[in-house]
Amino acid sequence: MEQRLSTVQIRQSRLFVGEPIKQATFYHPNAKLLASERSIVNEEAHDIFEQIKVYLDEHLKDKICLDELCKRFKYDKFKLLRQFKQYTGLSPINYLIALRIETAKKLMLTDLSLVQIALESGFYDQSHFSNCFLKFVGLTPKGYRMSCLK
């Protein structure tokens, strides 16, 4: 029986194998859009989205909701969702989770426990961390750590 991959796992696999990634399908939170792809979003929105990305990076451990982002950056909720996804390939919340996952991956190389890594990465408990990690990476945190240590 053939295993079906989720969209997130397909995007993640493209990141690691180096396939060219099409517009609005890249996964890595620090990836940059090509100039032709960036033209979809106007220059003013580009600046706001860069500010949002910096804000999310600086407030990685905080509980952030979409309404808070809209209020802080004075942007319409549905417009923010649609255009941020065009700009980054992810919704603002999934972008935040991806940043947290990347932080957790770096911490996996240390001797911290998985609970400590979950909390340091901004997740509220190990269960949420494990579920998100599995969804975004395709491996459990323990499996990922063991593969890194080999």
Summary of the structure (lengths in Angstrom):
residues: 150
radius of gyration: 16.1
end to end distance: 28.7
largest distance: 49.3
contacts: 391
relative contact order: 0.12
helix: 63%
strand: 0%
